[in-house]
Amino acid sequence: MSPSLLNFVSSRYRHEVKFTPYVRPPIMDHDRKNMMLKRPMSPHLTVYAPTIPAMTSIAQRATGAVLTFYAFSLAIGSLFLSNGVETYVSMIQSLNLGYFSILIVKLILGFPFAYHYFNAMRYIIWNTGRMLDIKIVYQTAKQAALAAVVLTVLFALI
């Protein structure tokens, strides 16, 4: 065999595909895998300064959770408490709490209602495509918070 033909034949088999059995990669949690691959951490809440739109969104969700808790508590109470609501109202009145204490409790219980209501009005307006300019977003956030405080104080004084 000539040397050129021998080189052709040997070069032809040089690129053979060799099959090896599959070996399952080791199980790692997400963070360990990213550290092993030297991937950078993605930015998180600690990187960015909190903004008013983000905080109002979080507060909207939190007050919604509080209102859901109120609703479930009332529903479970009406189902499982043996006496009527009047009995429990008279029990609270028998505690002889001072006016200031009752005012504080009313403020704490009432603020989630008022804030959730006024902030929801902002979101409804945004869904129509209006008032989305960032300056107006900040302005309406402050107005909603102020309106919630005023309404809460007015209802607590009643």
Secondary structure, DSSP 8 states (H G I E B T S, - for coil): --HHHHHHHHHHSTT--------------HHHHHHHTT------TTTS---HHHHHHHHHHHHHHHHHHHHHHHHHHHHH-SS-HHHHHHHHHTT---HHHHHHHHHHHHHHHHHHHHHHHHHHHHHTT-S-SHHHHHHHHHHHHHHHHHHHHHHHH-
